[in-house]
């Protein structure tokens, strides 16, 4: 008999444990919960700015608890090609951050995070295509990224608000907006050809300028050399004239002394140490050696 009571006691404890488990649930600080009773939503716990984390009770076997993340969530889009205003195709990679602010509406519209991502992918795709289609590709690639993200975020927020998905869009960012690989290679090749042509033009202009500078320098050098030669000949002529005038003046004052001075000067220039001279002794060159009077 005691064994029967013991068995019933164990069964009762198990049933009680199951009932307690079915009647309670725990919501953490980072979660929010939606309570469904026989499939219909009846309550939401720890929603938005409320602080209802902890142990809660529900109707056993009738209530179902669906937990949603209360933190900021991130949705990354796959890179896709989008056509800009100048008909140039760009590969755009973007992501979106959002949080669930109305679990009931979120459950009614998208059910779960997977459904939300499908809906957000469509919204992001429409917003990106609509904004980028109105902007030239150069502005998207070069320096208009901040203004572009503001416009995309405004478009996403407007669509999310219109569809009332129970979420709040926090931020939209474009990670990358580049030309497709094949187009980028063609663009880079065209840019390289343009730069090579520009370099060849600049090099040709430089060579032409160098030739002109060299020609002007050569012409100027010839002019300077000719003027220098003319000045040298003129100075030389003036020097010779002055020398001849001095000689003539000296000869006119004392012909004998002038003759003696010229002979001494000739001896100085002609007779050097170790220089052999072959000349007859009665030569007029040594007239002052044989006779001091030079006779």
Secondary structure, 3 states (H helix, E strand, C coil): CHHHHHHHHHHHHHHHHHHHHHHEEEECCCEEEEEEECCEEEEEECCCCCCCCEEEECCCCCEEEEEEECCCEEEECCCEEEECCCCCEEEEEEEEEEEECCHHHHHHHHCCHHHHHHHHHHHHHHHHHHHHCCCCHHHHHCCCHHHHHHHHHHHHHHHHHHHCCCEEEEEEEEEEEEECHHHHHHHHHHHHHHHHHHHHHHHHHHHHHHHHHHHHHHHHHHHHHHHHHHHHHHHHHHHHHHHHHHHHHHHHHCHHHHHHHHHHHHHHHHCCCCCCCCCCCCCHHHHHHHCCCCC
